Amino acid sequence: MAKPCEHCATNLNASDIPLALYVHLPWCERKCPYCDFNSHEQFDSSLETGYIDALLTDLRQQLVSVGSRPLFSVFLGGGTPSLFSGASIARLLNGIDQIWSIGLTTEITMEANPGSAEASRFADYRSAGVNRLSLGIQSFADAQLMALGRVHDSAQAMQAIHLAKQHFDRFNLDIMHGLPGQKIETALDDLERAIDHSQGHVSWYQLTIEPNTTFWSRPPRLPNDDILTDIQDAGEARFLESGLTQYEVSAWASHQQMSQHNLNYWTFGDYIGIGAGAHGKITKENGSIIRTRRSRSPRDYLTGIAEGVPPHQQQLPQTELPVEFMLNALRLKNGVPASLFKANTGLELAVVEPQIEKLVANGLLSADTERIGTTDHGYRFLNDVVASFMDNGAR
């Protein structure tokens, strides 16, 4: 690890950094061919009780190391969390509240699929304490849903949205484009319907083929680059007309509907991760920043929790903090306050001034000294902008 330097703070004030909770529920009804997340088939409802017991034990174990910091937000991800019953989600959230008090206004998001079995439970999830849904719609076209291996159809997607509107003031619609066999008109029709039926938040992003997926070993025929560019340009124009603002690489929302949990990620906040394969980021009282992770296998995870095995931990070297921060913060369309760099890394902004000055000169980073953020041009080349900080060391 790099030694402290004249530009580096001696420690961080961990209590000033928001601390959220991510809960991973790793089972799916069927693994989608494009999915590289930690998800597993063969879910059985008999697993729910033991797994929730393990999650709450996991939380108790990890909270010991972070003291009395308040809970910022909760996110139930997967997998398909909506495979769990409303009663199980209620027991989970009640258990979290008893261990780590959930505030009356704390954002509690749950990912859900539009299948009829899950959608019928929305009222139970709301009663359990969930106050925000993220619906995995992906497309409103049955042909594209079949190509993606989804277990729902367009009619079920619309029914899920209808039920979400009945029970939730806040929800996200998750839509992909650049799908197998997709034409520009179909992609824009998906987006139009998502905007029309949203509650003010849409996640819209291009399908990518990831290693260790079925699509990687058997690639589908995807639209060519020209079509993908046309879809992206037309989609961004449609969002502009809609009044939804792009606040993150793949998210558009009205101000009141922005995901607070995700904003905490992108501003380099802290989060505890519980569940099979869950990752976390924790700032210690001594100023060190720790990445944590749990075993990906549900069976190994349950065994490890029963045996009191702590999550794997890795301290982030100071030399990696600038790029870690920029990788997250620059995803935000408007960037972040410049003061946040020191507040959440412990480093003086001087360690990245050469990179910032060069990017500003090239028109890729904003010249606003009070904020760190890209220009519109730089946002289109975000990977290149972030890569500029990769060779940076804390000197």
N, C-alpha and C positions, 0 to 999 in steps of 0.2 A: 504494500500500500504506500502511496506517495506520502512523504513527510509533510507536516504542516508548513506553510510558507507565509511570507509577509502579507499576502492577499487573502489568506484563509482565516475564517473565524475559528476560535478555539472550540466552540461547541454550538449546538442549536438549542433553542428553547422548544422542546417537544410539546409542551402544553399549548403552544400557540398554533400548532399545526392540526387541522381537522383530522379526526380519526373515524373512519367508516368501517362497516362490516360487510364482507362479501361471503355469501353462503352458497356452496356448490351442491346441487342435487343432480347426480350424474347419470340418471337413467333416461332413456328415450324409448318410445314405442318402436321406432325403427331408425337406424342410423342413416342419415342422408348422405348421398354419394359425394357431396362437396364439403362435408363437415370435418374439420380437423380438431374440434373441441374435444375435451375429455368427456365422452358420453358412451353409455353402454346399453345394450339391448337386454331383453329378458327381465324387465321390471316385474316385480311381484309386490302387491300391496302389503304382504306380510313383512316386507323389509322396512316399512316406514317407521315403526316404533323403535326398533333397534338403531336405525340410522339417525333419527332425531336425538335419541339418547346420546349417541356418539358426538353429534354436532354440539350439543350443549356442554358435554365434558370437554371437548376441544376448546370451546370458547372460554370456559373457566380456566383451563390450563394456560391459554395465551394471554388472558387479561392480567394475570399475575405480573407479567413483564412490562405492562404499560401504565400501571398505576390507576389513577382515578379520572383519566381524561374522558370527557363526555362523548356520547355516541352521536356522530354526525348524520349518518344515513345507513340504510340496510338495503342490500340488493340480493334477491334470490335468483340465481342463475343456474344454467345447466348445459347439457341435458335439457329435460323438459320438466321444470318444477311443477307444472300443472297436472302431472300424473299423480301427485300427492293429493290426498283428500283435504277438504276444507278443515276437518277436525285436526289433521296432522299439522297443517300450516298454523292453525291456531295454537296448538301445543308448542310448536317451535317458537313462535313469536312471543307467547306468554313466558316461555322459558328464558328467552333472550332478555325480556323486560325485567325479569326477576334477578338475572345476573348482572345486567348492564342496562340501566333504566332507559326506556324509549320515550322520548319527549312527545308531547301531543302533536307537534307539527313536524316531527321527523319523517322524512321521505322514506317510504318502504315500497320498493319496486319488486315486482315478480314477473319473470318471463313466462309466457303462456302460449300454447299452440291453439289454433282455431278449431281443432277437432271437436265434434259435438260433445263427447264425454267430458272434455276439459271445460268447454265453454259453459256448460250447465252448472259449473261449480263457482262461477264468478261471484255470485251473491255471498257464498260461503267465505271466499277469500277476502272479500271486503269486510265482512263481519269479523274475520280473524284479525284484521288490522292492516292488511295490504291497502295502500292508498294510491298506488300507481301500477299500471300493467304495461308490459312491453309485448305486443302481439306479433308473433312470427308469421306474417302474412306471406311475404316473399313475392307473390304474384296473384293477380285476380284472374289469370287465364288458365283454364284447366290443362291445356297442352303443356304450358311451362311448368305447372305444378307437378305434373306427371314426370316430366323430364328431370325435375329436381328431386324426385323421390319423396315428395311430401305426402303426408297421410291425410291431408284435408283437400277439399275442392273449393271452388270459388264461392259456392253457396254457403258453405260452412264458414268461410272467411267473413262474409257479410253478416252472417248470424252472430259470429263472435264480436264483431264491431258493434252491432246493435245491442248486445248484452253488456259490452264494456261501457257503452254510453249510459246505460241504465244505472250502472253501479259505481262508476268511477268518473271523477272530475278530470283526472289526468291519466292519459295513456299514450303510448308510442305505437306507431305502425311501422313495422320493419319491412322494407321493400328492396328487392335486388333488381339490377338490370344487367344487360349483356348476357342473357340466359340462352341456353341451347335453342337454336331455331328462332330466336326472337328478332322481330323486325322493329324498326324505329317506331312505327305506329303503335305496336303492342306495348313497347316499353313506356311510351308516353301516356298511353291509356291507363296502364298500371299506376303511374305517378298521378295522373289526373284524379283517378278514383281515390287514391290514398289521401291526397290533399282535400278533396271534397268531403271525405268521411272522417278526417282526423279531428282530434280534439286540440290541435295546435302543436303537434310534434310528429315529425316523420323522419325516420332513418332511411336513407336512400344511398345505396352503394353498389359498385360493380362486382359481379361474381368473379372471384379469382380461384384458380386451380392450385390447391395446396398439396404438398407432399403427404404421403400416408393417407390419402383418400382414394375412393373408388374412381373418381374423375381423374386423378393423377395417373393411375395405371390404365384407365380406359377413357381417354379424353373425349368429351363430346365436341360436336362442331359448334363453335361459338361465332358470333358476329365478328366481322373484320374490324381493324383499327379505325377505319374511316367511319363505319357505322357507330362504333363505340364513342368516338369523338362527337358525332352529330347528336347522339343520345344525351351525352353529358352536357353539351352546350344548350340544347333545347330544354333539357330538364332544369338547368340552372335559371334559364330565362323564365320558365313557368313558375318556379319558386319565387322569383322576384315579383311576378305579377300577383302571387297569392298573398303576399304580405308576411309569409314566414321567412325568418332570417336565418341564414346559415351561421351557426355559432361554432361548429366543429366540422371536421373533414366530411363526415357523412351524416350530419344531423342538422335539420332545419326546424325552427320552433318560434312561437311567440314567446315574449320575455317570461311570462309566468309559467310556461310549460317546459323550460329547459331542465334537463336531468341534473339534479344537484349531485347525485352520486357520481355521475360521469365527469362533471365539472371538477369534482375533488380529485379524480384520477389525473386529469389534464393539467391541473395546477400543482401537481407533485405532492398532493396530500397523502396522508397515511391511511392504511386500511388493513384490518385483520382478515385473513382468509381462512374459513373453516370448511371442511368437507373434502372428499376425495379429489385430489389434484388441485386444490385451491392454493392460490398464491397470495402473499401479503407483502406489505412494505411498512416498516415500523421505524420511527425515529426514536432512538433511546435517549435517556436523560443525559448521557455523557456526550451526546451529539452524533454518535455513529448512526448510520442508516443501514438497516438490515432488510434483505429480501428473504421471505420464507416460502416454503412450499410443502405440501402434503403429498403422500403417495397417490398416484393416479388410480390405482386399482381399488375399487370399493372394498373388496375383501381384505386387502392389505391395510387399508385405511382403518377399517373397523378393528382389526387385530392390533394395530399400532396404538390406537386410542385406548383400547382395553389394557394394554401393557404400559401405558403412560409415556409412550415415545413422543418426544417433542417434534415439531416440524423441522425439516432441514433448514438451516440458516446460513446465509452468506452475507458478509459485510461488503457494502459497495465501496470500492477504493475511491479516494478523492478524485483521482484522474478520470473516473467514469461519470462523476456527478454532473458535469456540464452537459454532456450529450444526453444523459438520462433525463435531465430537466427539460432540455430543448425538445427532445423527442416527444414529450408530452405537451408542454406548454404551447408549442408552435402549431399543434393541431387546432387550437382555438383560433377562429377567424380574426378576432380582434386582439389576439395575444394576451399577455398578462402584465400587471404592473412590474416595472423593472425591479422594484424593491423585493418582489417575491423570490427572486433568484437567491439572494443572501438569506432571506427568512427561511427558505425551505431546503437549502443545500449547505448553509454555513460558509459558503465561499463569497468572496468579494466579486462584484461584477467585473473588476479589472482583469480577472483571469480569462475572460472571453472577449475583452474589448478588441483585440486584433481581428478576430473573426467577425465580430459585429460591424466594425468599421469597413471591412472589405465587402461584406454583404450589403451594407447600406450604399456603398459606392457603386455596386453593381445593380442597384435597384431591386434587390431581393428582400431586404429587411427595411422596416420603417425607420425613418430618421427621428422619430419621436423618442427623445431620451427618457421620457417618463414610463414608456412601455416597451416590452419586447414582443414584437409581432412582425409578420411578413407583410409585404406589399401584396396587392392583388396578383401581380406577376409572380412574386415569390411563392405565393400559396399554390400556384399551379406546378411549381417545381420544389415542393416541400421536401421530398427525399434528398434532393441535392443540398438544400439549405441545412437540413439536420446533419448531413454528412460533413459539412464544413466544420462542425464542432467535434468530430470524432478523433481527430489527432491532437485535440487540446489536452494539455496536462496542467494540473495545479502547480504552478511554478513559484 
